[in-house]
Amino acid sequence: MDKTNTPSPKDPAPKNPASLRPRTRMVHAGTARSGFDETCEAIFMTSGFVYGTAEEAESAFANDGSRFVYSRFRNPTVSMFEDRLAAYEGAERCFATASGMAAVFAALMSQLKAGDRIVAPHALFGSCLHIVKNLAPQFGIETTLVNGTDADEWRAALSRPANIVFLETPSNPMLDVVDLALVSELAHAAGARVVVDNVFATPALQRPLEFGADVVVYSATKHIDGQGRSLGGAILCDNKFAETLAPFLRHTGPALSPFNAWLLLKGLETMDIRIAAQVQSAQQVAEFLEGHAKIAKALYPGLKSHPQYELAQRQMKGGSTLVAFDVAGGKAEAFRLMNGLRIVRISNNLGDSKSLITHPATSTHQRLSDAERAAVGISPGSVRLSVGLEDPADLIEDLEQALAGV
Ligand SMILES: *Cc1c(COP(=O)(O)O)cnc(C)c1O
């Protein structure tokens, strides 16, 4: 076998993945075959790497990082995942992390210092809100929270200097859509870098970088794995931000396991077609729910009734795989619906091939006060449905029979 630890020169990854269509990139980009010429990408389950001589070790540490040295810094399987996702997203760099929260924390804290300021919407994933609202102030960082769908609130908050704008669109769980182009423009004028948590949109439906965002973060746990098997995260950025981020990751160590990287790498191969199927089903489910007598309100960016429908049409390629709705009659009736479902399972996770339903007020957003929940539109009857890969007719029948008991 070749003694070097660079990919086999016989069979490199496509030379210019950017010239390929996105679905093809997802199958081939980033592939780095070993000397054994395997078809499927290998799992390099190793913490370290060996050197033929002491001189080689010396130059590996002196050089630009092209050689694999230690899996906290870089690992071949993890690199394949990073390269493939970067090629799909159209980003210069991708850094994988062990979870979505590790990605969010590193993307924010690697660039912040005491005296800095974050502007973010109230409507954030629970742990993201904890970082900006509770953790950041412990380090002397100021946070201003706004209503993410109100342009005037963004304008007011960004009328004085800020360092980071951090947002999620569509938001968890009530699917608010934030105007990426407008907020990026205001943020840059205020001196802030824009970090977008793109989990709900997925890389298949929305490219924040094209609307002016600077950094994109993912919980790869969700649609990238797509089959509920592994935690993971990713940060996509340009080479300039990579200079700040890479040392932070190297020295704090939220590294993704090579095995989990392999699961996520294989998840990427099917992501584009999975999302297309799930979005089509979600649209049908949303239309069914919107017309149902026992549903007080259905929120889905692909419904004309969604408050930011026009904006969603402009910045997204589909309405997402998630549907939020309010069951008439509040918590008791929402619970009755959830308990009556036979195919859709109760879980706080999302982006799985299995359809999953959550009651945010008592699970993911239980720690928020009533006022905080109201501020992001979560009522006692609100539920969030993550639409999977089942036949949509079966999902609609399941919801229909469960709603009959409400
Ligand atoms: C799940 C999720 C996260 C956190 O990801 P983990 O992989 O669970 O750490 C962050 N943001 C959003 C929007 C999420 O849905």
Ligand as a Chemical Component Dictionary entry (heavy atoms), coordinates in Angstrom:
data_LIG
# 
_chem_comp.id                   LIG 
_chem_comp.type                 NON-POLYMER 
_chem_comp.pdbx_formal_charge   0 
_chem_comp.three_letter_code    LIG 
# 
loop_
_chem_comp_atom.comp_id 
_chem_comp_atom.atom_id 
_chem_comp_atom.alt_atom_id 
_chem_comp_atom.type_symbol 
_chem_comp_atom.charge 
_chem_comp_atom.model_Cartn_x 
_chem_comp_atom.model_Cartn_y 
_chem_comp_atom.model_Cartn_z 
_chem_comp_atom.pdbx_ordinal 
LIG C1 C1 C 0 -31.438 20.334 16.620 1  
LIG C2 C2 C 0 -31.110 21.733 16.370 2  
LIG C3 C3 C 0 -29.919 22.281 16.859 3  
LIG C4 C4 C 0 -28.960 21.500 17.728 4  
LIG O1 O1 O 0 -28.423 20.379 17.098 5  
LIG P1 P1 P 0 -27.889 19.083 17.866 6  
LIG O2 O2 O 0 -27.342 18.234 16.784 7  
LIG O3 O3 O 0 -29.066 18.485 18.585 8  
LIG O4 O4 O 0 -26.849 19.535 18.837 9  
LIG C5 C5 C 0 -29.655 23.606 16.576 10 
LIG N1 N1 N 0 -30.510 24.349 15.851 11 
LIG C6 C6 C 0 -31.668 23.846 15.369 12 
LIG C7 C7 C 0 -32.569 24.723 14.576 13 
LIG C8 C8 C 0 -31.998 22.525 15.597 14 
LIG O5 O5 O 0 -33.141 22.029 15.121 15 
# 
loop_
_chem_comp_bond.comp_id 
_chem_comp_bond.atom_id_1 
_chem_comp_bond.atom_id_2 
_chem_comp_bond.value_order 
_chem_comp_bond.pdbx_ordinal 
LIG C1 C2 SING 1  
LIG C2 C3 SING 2  
LIG C2 C8 DOUB 3  
LIG C3 C4 SING 4  
LIG C3 C5 DOUB 5  
LIG C4 O1 SING 6  
LIG O1 P1 SING 7  
LIG P1 O2 DOUB 8  
LIG P1 O3 SING 9  
LIG P1 O4 SING 10 
LIG C5 N1 SING 11 
LIG N1 C6 DOUB 12 
LIG C6 C7 SING 13 
LIG C6 C8 SING 14 
LIG C8 O5 SING 15 
# 
